[in-house]
Structures are given as structure tokens and as C-alpha cells.
Amino acid sequence: MSEVPPAHVAFFALPGHGHMNPALGVAEELTRRGHRVSFATTDRFAAAVAETGAVPLRYESTMDGLPADDSASDRPDRFGSDDLAKVLRDLLRETLAVLAPLDRAFARDRPDLVVYDDPSGWAARLIAARRGIPALPYRTTFAANADWSLAGERTDVDPLHPEIMRVFHGIAKLLERVKVPFGPKELMTGSEAGPALVFLPREFQFRGETFGDDVHFVGPCLGRRASDGEWSRSGEQPLAFVSLGTIHNDDLGFFQTCVDAFAGLAWDVVMAVGDRVDPAKLSGVPGHVEVRAHVPQLQVLREADLFVTHAGMGSVMESLSFGVPMVAIPQMSEQRANADRLAELGLGVMLHRTEVTVESLREAVVTVLGEPSYAERVQAMREHIRQAGGAPAAADVIESLLDSR
């Protein structure tokens, strides 16, 4: 039991695995320490929230479970003005839908601290500011400061683009109505000032040495995630795990390429293809390749020797937590930054999604699994993750803020 008096901590994240999963372990640790935790979420994630001991605070989302509405060939490697305009429109629409029910919930049961997904958790940040509730942002991907930001390094955005300006004015009207002490740009880009939680180790962060001690790089915060289901390893050969995540995974051709690339290798393979690929349409699947719509990712990674991944930050951190090197095949610009970083650090190799062939994929996986230096560097990063502290370290930060009430 914590020495800090029990408090009410409210979490908010967008309803997607990459936004939710990194925070669930923190919620679980806080409830273990005796705090009362509420977590604003949708029906799709309510069971996962409840198993942490937190109370699901349900709301209707405009974004929940939406698949990608483009093809791999349409996605640029750099984030452009049209991309940003769409993201901002979606976030503004979601904020307008969520703001009132979340505000009513906080009015009925005022939290002592709001922990929100930054920079996309607009509704929680606005309500906390409006009601004078202390708030702590968390980042599921790279942090930003004056020396480095994803926007500055990896985007081609014209801030005066007509659609961006239209959304900007919509945000300004919302802020005027809510009456909070910051402007549209700060809401759109997120908080660069501490304190903040970042769910990766400082050693993985671009320019990590430039961030102050109030930016807490606690690393991945893995919870039990029992609702993911069960899986057990059956073979004794090296195990490769293949997944494109939960959004950009509608690519039968990619999974067929994986089947063909691994067909002649003496490895066991687990492929999670999602709900939009029919496994029956894959041809020539050998007995050592297991194809499922979904698998409990943490359980598979615990046994895996190699991960073929879309390089979402959650998946990258989970893979490194279990000491598993990667072949990264990013499906969009943010994932490209993650893949570039893991390749730069020698934690795996990257293949461009338009250049994946049976031959290039087989060469990449054989190289990563066969070259000991990849495993050595991954183990070193795994130790950095262990030292970062995970969920207990994140809970310590939260309790330090609660203790100053």
C-alpha cells in the first residue's frame, strides 16, 4: 500500500490500442497501491480497463474502431498538410462529441489528477484546465522539445494550408467557449513543458539527452491484459511473429508474401492478420505457419525470437521489453520514424512497404536472426527499459504530484 493517501486519478486516451495499452499498466499499478482510478473509454475497451481494477467511464466515440481508409501505396513517408488537416478535423469532431459527457462525469466525481494522452487527449486537457484540476500528459511515442520534434523533423506541413486554418479557427472558437488559458497551437501540438510521462526509455528517444528531468522516460508499462486471450507455443524451432497492428492491416498480399518467405525456413511462425483478411485466401500455408485473426501479443513476444512488425511504438516497445529484434515494415509516416530509430540503433532492419518481396523479406529475417549483434543491442535496450522502471516508476511520478496537493 502506498504512503500517499488514496486519491482519485482519472485517465483519458483515444480509443485505439496504441493509445490505450501503454496506460493500462499504470492504471493497474495505481489500483494495486490503493488509489481509485477511473478511465474514460468506449465499450470496446471497457473490459480491458476493468481488469486493471479501474472503473470504465464509458462514452460514445466518433473514432472507435475505425479502420484505415487508404491503401499502403497512398500513404506518404512524410506527414503532409492534408494528413494533418484530416487528423485535426477528426480530433476536433471527437472532442466536441466527448467534451460534455466527460465534463458531467468530472463534475459528479471530481478527480484529484487527470492523466491524459498527449497531444490527442484534447477533451480531458480542456476540462481539467477549465475546472482547475491538475493534469499530467503522457506520450505513447517520441517526446518533443525545442531541440527535437516529430513535427519539425518528419513532416512537410504548411501551417497556412486552407484546411488547417479552417480547423484552427474551429479550435479557437471551442477554446473561447470553454475559457481555458491556452491557445489553439498549444492544444494542437501538445504540452512541451513538464512534468510528463513518456512510455519509452530515454535511450530510444531522439536527442534524449536534451530533455529535462521533469520529462519522465519511464519506458513501456506492461499490464496483464488477460482479456487478450491465451496462446501457447507448440514447436521448438525459432519463432517468428508477424503483425501489422490493428489499423493498417488490410493487406492480403503482404501476408501471402510472408507465407511464401517463411515456407522454406525451419522456423515456427505466428501471423496475426486482423479482421479484414480472410486466412482462407492465403495459399500454400505450411504446417509450421499459424495464422490467426488475433493473438495475445505479449504472450507471443515472450516466446518469440523475431518480430516482423509495422513498427507502431507500442509494438516496438513491447518487442524490446522481451528482447526480440525486429524487421520493421512501417505503414505510415509516424511508424517510419520509429523504424528509422530502431534501425539506427541496430535493433533490427527496416524494409519499405512497397519493396517487400519474398526475397527481400527472407533476406532481412535471416540477417536479423543470424547476426548476433542485433540480439546483443536489443538486450542492452531491454536493460535500459528495465532501468526506466515501467509502471511502478510512472505511478511514483503520479504519487509525487498527488502528494503535493
N, C-alpha and C positions, 0 to 999 in steps of 0.2 A: 504494500500500500504506500502511495506517495505521501511525503510530508506536506505537500501543498494541499490546502483544504479542497475538497471536491468542488468542481466547477462545472458549468455547462459550456461545452465547446461545440460550435455549430460549423459543419463543413459544407462547402458547395463546390461542385465540379460539373462541367458539361457531361451529358450522358453518353460517354464513349469509354471504351476500355482503357485507352491511353490516358484519359483524364482521371478516371475513377480509380483504377487499380493501384496506382502509386500512393494514393492517400488512404486506402483501406487498411493497410498495415499500421498506419499511425493511429487511426481511429480505434483499431483493436488494442493497441498498446495503451491508449488513454483509458479505455474502459477497464482494462486489466488493472490499472492504477487507481481505479475507483471514481473516475470522472464520469459525468453524464454527457454523452455525445449524441447529437442529432446530425443527420446527414441528408441534406436536400437532394432528392434523386427521383428517378422515374420508376414505374413498375418493373421495368426490365432489370434494374439493378437493386431492387428493394431486398431481395433475398441475400445478395452478397453483402449489403450493408448490415442487415440484421444479424448475420453470423459473426460480425465483428463485435457484437454487443451494443452497437449504436442503434438509435431509433430512426427508421427511414421517415423522412419528411417528404411525402410524395407531391409531385407537381406534374402538370402536363407540359411536355416539351414540344417545340417545333422542329427539333433536330434529332430526336431519339431514334436510333436505328437506321438512319438514312444511309443508303449505300452511295458509293461514288457515282456521279452521273456523267463521267467521262471515260475515255479509254486511255490505255497506257501511252499510246502514240500521241495523244493530245496534250499530255502533261509536260510542261517545260521543266528543265533542270533548275531554272531560277524563277523565283516568285515575282510575278509581274503586277502591273496596275490592275488589270482585270481580275486577277486572282485575289488581290487584296480587297477590291471593291466587293466581290462576292462574299468573302469572309466577313467583312464588316456589315454587310446587309444582313447576313444570317445571324450574326451576333446581336445586332440591334433588334431584329424581329424576335429572337429568343429572349432578350432582356425585357422587352415590352410585354411578352407573354408571362414571364416568371416574376416580374417585379412585384406586382400586387399580392399574389398569394404568399410569396416569401416575406414580404413586409408584414402581412397579417400574422404570419406564424411567429416572426420575431417580436411583434407587439404582444402576442399572447404569452410567449415564453422567451424572454429576453436572454440571449446568450451572454456569457462573460467574455467570450472571444469568438470571432469569426475567422475561420481558416478557409481561404478561397483559392481557386485555380486561376493563376495569373499567366497571361493577361486576358484570359477569356471569361473569367467569372465576374462579368460586369454587374449583374444584379446584386450579388452578395456584397461586392465592394461598395456599391451605391447605397444600399440600405444600411450597412454598417456606418458609413460616413454620415448619412442623414440622421441616424439615431445615436451617434456618438459612441458606438461600440468599437473597442479595439479590434483591429483586423491584421491578420498575418497572411501574406501571399505565399503561395508555393508554386514552383516551376517544375513541370514534368520534362522539360527539355532545357537547352542551354540558357543560362542566365545572361543578362545584358547589363552593360555599364558604358561609361564614356569611352573606354578603350576597345570594347568589342561588343557587337550585337549581331544577331542573325539578320536583322533588317539592314544593317549597314554593309554587311559582308556578302550576303547571299540573295539580295533582291534587286530588281530593276523596276523601281516604282517611281512614278511621277506623282508627288503629293497633290498636284493641281489637276489631276485627271478628273473629268467631269463627274463620273460616278462616285469617286472617292469624296469629292467635295459635297455631293448630294447627301451621302451618308453622314459626312462630317456635320453638316447643318442639322440633320436629324438628331444626331447625338447631342449637339449643342442645345436644341430645344428640350430634349429629355433632361439634361443636366440643369437647365434653367427651371424646369418644373420640379425636379427633385431637390434642388437647392443644396448642392454639395460644393465643397471648397476646392475643386479642381476642374480643369477644362477637358475638352474632347481629346486632345492629343495625349494627355496623360492617361486617360481611360483606355484609349486605343492601343497604346504601346506598353502599358503595364507600369508597375512601380519599379524604378531602378534603385530606390533607397531601401535600406534595411530597416528592421530585420526581415529576413525572408528565408524560406526553406527551398533548397534545390535538391531534387532527387537523383543526383549523380555525384560521384566523388570529384573533388576539386581537380584531380589529376586528369580527368576526362574533359573538363571544361576548356574550351578555347580561352587562352590568356587567363587561366585560372588564378595566376599569381597577382592579378590586378584587382581582385575583389577583396573587400574588407572582411573583417571577422564577423560583421553583422549579417553577411550573406552565408548562411549555414549550409554547406555542401554535405548533407547527411547520407547521400547515396540512396540506392533503392530501398524501399521499406516494404518488404515482402510479408504478406499475411498468409493465413492458412488457405483461403479460397477453396473451402471444401465443396462449395456449390459447383465448382468446375467439373466434378465427377471423378472417376477413378480410371487408372491405367496402370498396367504392369508390363515390364519388359519380358519378352519371351525368348529371344535369341541371345547368343553370346558373341556375335560379331560386333565390330564397331557400329555405333548407332548414329545415323544422321537424321536430323529433324528438319522438316521443310514446312514453312508457313509464310503466307503473305499478309498476315494480320486479319483484321475484321472489316476493313473498308475497301481497299483497292485489291480485292482478291478474286474478281470475276475474270479469270484468265485461264481457260481450259488449255490453251496452247502451252503456257508456261508449265503447268503441272504435267502435261504429256512429255515435255522436254525433260523434266526431272525424272519421270519414269524411265525414259529411254537412256538418260545419262547414268542412272544408277543400276540399270538392268544387268550390266556386265561386271559390276563390282561386288566383292564379297563383303557387303555391308548390310546391316538391317536399316530400314528406312521407315520413318513415320511421317506421313503427309497429312496436314490439316488443310482442307480445301475450301472450307466455309460452306454457306448455304446455297450459293448461286452456281456452283459447279457440280454437275452430276457425275459421281465417280464411275458410273456405268459407261460413260462416254470415253473413259480412258482405256486405251488399248494396250495389250501386251503387258499388263501389270504382273510382275513376277511375285512369287510367294514371299520373298523377303521384304516387299514393299507394302506397308499397311496404310490404307487410305481411309480417312475418316473426315466427316464434316468438321468436327471439333475434337480437340483433345485437351486434357488438363495440362497446360503448357509448363507449369512449374514442375510437375511430376516427370514429364518427358525430359525437360532440360536437366533435371537432376541425374539422369542416366545417359544423356547424350554426349557424343564425342565431337559433334559438328552441328552447326545450325545454319541452314540456308534461310535467310530472313529478309524481309522488306526493310529492315533497319529502322523501324519505329523505336523511339528512345526507350519505351517500356520494355520491349523485347530485347534490345541491346543490353540494357542494364540487367535484366533477368539472366540473359546468357552469360554475362561476365560474372554475375553472382555465383554461378555454378562452375565457372572456369571453362566455358565452352567457346572455342574460337568460331568465327563466322565467315560465311560467304554472303556478303550483303548485296542485295539487288533492290535498291531504293525505287519506290513507285511514285514519289513526288518530291518537291524541292526540299522540304524540311528533312525528310529522310535522307536525301542526298548529303546534307551537311553532317548527319550522324555517321553515314557510311564513309564519308571522306575522313572524318576524325578517327574512326576505328582503323581505317587503312593506314593513316598517317602514324598511328601509334603501334602498328604492326600486330593488331589484334585479329586480323582477318584480311580478306581481299574484297574488292568491290567489282561487280560487273554491271555495266549499264543495261537497263531492262530491254533495250532494243537490240542488244548484241548477245543475248543469251542463246546459245546453241547447245546441242548435245555435247559437242567437242569442248566448247569454252567452259561450260559448267563442269564437265568431268575433270578438265584440267585444273580448274580452280579448287574443287573439293579435294582432289588428290594432293594438290600442293599444300593446302592448309592442314590437312590431316597428317601429311607425311613429313612436313618440315617442323622439327621440334621447337624452333624459335617462336612460332605462333603460340604454342601451348605455354612456353615459358613466360612470354609477355602477358598472356591472358591471366596466368596465375599471379603475376605481380600486380595486375589491376584488380584481381579478386581480393588481394590483400589490402589494397587501398580502399576498396569497398568495405571490407571488414572493419578497417580502422575508422572509416567515416561514421559508423555507428548505427545506421539504419533507423528503424522505427523508435528504438529507445532514445537515440540522440535527438530525433525530431520531437519526441514527447518532452524531453528535457528543455528544449527551446520553448515549447509551448508553456510548460510549467513556469519557466522563468518569467514569462510575460504575465501569467496568472498571478504569480507571487508578488508582482509589483502593483497589483490592483489597489 
